[in-house]
Amino acid sequence: MKHSFPVRLALSLAVFAVTVASYAQWANPADDVPAYHPSAPLNIHALPAILHGAQLTGPNFRFPWQLHAYQKAILVSGVLYQLPCNCRCDRALGHTSLRSCYETDHATECSTCAQEGFYAYVKTKAGWTPAQIRAGIARHEYESIDLEKQ
């Protein structure tokens, strides 16, 4: 079936518009924030548990900071739920927030997760809100955390 010029032009413009719209979704890095929850969980006890106790042993817990990261994460679990993780485990592992990293041994293997966890603990104890901590994470302030000193 042969289309007239106006029909072809309209189809071409439609394809162009869809292409531009889909590209714009990925083009602005400021809008590319890793997954997090904007508010505290309704029932923290309904979430998967952060690794604890005897789970904090074995080959993935070779260094003291790995154990300490999980111990601190438990203390600020609801805050971690409200924070993104800049290692992008939301894409690779389906994590929904920084808290997800501590529900598995992922935070033992990833310095970004561990640094962000310690950062969240320190800032929470200093009275920061989750929104303020998110802003600090966006500014990469967590990178100043020295894991060997934790």
Salt bridges, closest charged atoms under 4 A:
ASP32 OD1 - ARG88 NH1 3.30
ASP32 OD2 - ARG91 NH2 2.87
ASP90 OD1 - ARG88 NE 3.08
GLU103 OE2 - ARG99 NH1 2.58
GLU141 OE2 - ARG139 NE 2.72
GLU143 OE2 - HIS140 ND1 3.01
